[in-house]
Amino acid sequence: MSRFLQLHFLTVYAPSNLNRDDLGRPKTALFGGTQRLRVSSQSLKRAWRTSEGFTADLKGHIGTRTKDFGNVVHAELVKGMDAAKAGTVAKQVAAVFGTLKTKGDEEAQRQTETLVHVTPSELASLKELGIRLGKEKREPSEDELASLVATAAGAADIALFGRMLAAKPGFNVEAAAQVAHALSVHKVVIEDDYFTAVDDLNAKEDTGAGHVGTQEFASAVLYHYVCIDRALLAENLGNDEALKNKTVAAFTKACLTVAPTGKQNSFASRSLASYVLAEKGDFQPRSLAVAFLEPVKGDAMLVEAIQRLGDTKASFDKVYGSAPASCHFDTTKNQGTLAELVSFVAEA
């Protein structure tokens, strides 16, 4: 099995604001001495892992992020024991997953301070323990509490993106997927959109707008880079080869077809990747972002960006003596298909 899978892809976005900073402006970064549009890896990963296609393809293998462990088990406990005891037991159980909140009402104090990503089997075990303790009207044993947290086996999103459990560091999961911040291949200028809203029930003349505002946006050809350590992914999934391949295929499709949802209603910024290069091999992975250190200029930005990616890959392969197996599709030339590329990335 080739250890590393790398995805390099270009996606074109018309005016949009996919990922905002603290002032509501599109995020940017300096690269090659010029301002580029940026979409954070955090924004991309959330959009991909919560997308309809990804969750449908991996149904039954998606984890849950929550702080609400105490209330999940409390709902089962109160079916069999008094409320006061149920509250005490619920806190005992929730404490397995992290430090509990000390402020707020009883419901709030049954929550952990931080979000924890748990597998479907861990969540099921939590509910089963609540049912059992409620029926038997007792507190949990040390063994029962210890058994609540397990490995990431069976949870594709945890296997890909990892998790940290401060309360149980032995069950931390190292992410098998690394996602770069997407950058525009060219210089960008953030623009302003001045808009007004009309008060439909105000029939008076010359009263002006009911609301005046501005929102900022930019358009760009974005370069994305994703690397998956397939050996680590297999390990995280308990060496379930079929689930590993299914996870890689679903994740690849999400990367190429799903955009962050920021300001979608205002800009309808739904775009598919126009060009994709997938590589598999055991040699040290490398981004091809250096292809765009000098910003792309002119009227044929997408075509030039594709050419630069190909040239940069060829140069790296020649100089370093590495030639990973590759597959690509190019919508500008009507070459290749998504189905062929997904088949390539999912096979051993």
Steps between C-alpha positions, in 0.01 A plus 500: 500500500630846408519689828422856398214634292528863390231712339582823317197677360389833360153640564365820350277724710304795366441789747453343843588514868556136588698545819487821706739652750397670825393811307288309250752543216621212282814351653829580327870418527823637361670255266779586261480859623139550383161476665315178424152383584508227765254239621607341827554127535260497796222642283572253222513194727172583669328559166628167367437280804147633555401494133199298393696276264777420750261412781277298265791301355630426851170456679554320831867600506474869592592623847322759713648818650333593826535630855166352603608160635341543841163594355507213250543247780272693737208458260534122540575501875183689601288224350602276790632710791413822681611828347755591769688172475477507119667842502787374716555189289478697176784725617711198591457361152550831318826564690655210308500718190641819652479766769141597578365853499461658845266784406142506383199288587505125564466419133797723414714344775450157346691618193874490439695823457621404154360320198600136471478296180367151573443199277156350430587204725609728786176695481301177489692366802423819691127462441509126579677569831234757591223248430674231705578722800147640496343156508735381775481831693873513570821687433745384231799282579855605413508239224178632349635853495833390354325315216318811374798634304653286226698535177385683188422175318173537314499883492626622163503871586697447822746278315549772238507811717609365839387589849649608831367370830666692783335271755610182317821583305555130431202517264613804303492441125756650264337640187570302183407796278686828475317788331674820390336840504374561147669797330420692186755446223489872424495831680161607634337825603213482747200690363199660670135444418278789609140387546168630624180341624152642444228517763209337315234647731626857491299663221632853558701653220861614525564331833815321382605145567385300800853369542841579351806277524811365334645154463841412364588235246762376255526259208786256448651185358595309814777241532419223748740242641401194702721212616371174648726253680317186392699273731404711801140517379488120481648476851249751637216297348617175658648379169159476342615514136153533351410791730835666429439495124142615547620787720764614250247493215234695695753756621640555152154560356423747779825692441424546132129577519428679829574864590477675837154641558599857591261755343354240262161669494660828396744365240392145404870411498461133418793383289650170391872444457607579143829312516619220728832319527509198730831332591581180688839387624733444796731795436485806728182697413532858374266784421522659156412845633840627386356495148308813597765685699500743211132589456325391182402793279305553180168388362561122501571450870355151529682368193830650614453367854448148363815534288702619797385209715607253234837667450570518874409135552729397215789706644462352849478146362815547293713671766400273788478182296143433605220420262184417697219334312249763397159560351331824402199657339488833323167664421667759274599220261216258577756244622431231758204449732423523869413129503842405361680718750302365797575145386871587488514647850299220661698206362804360683 
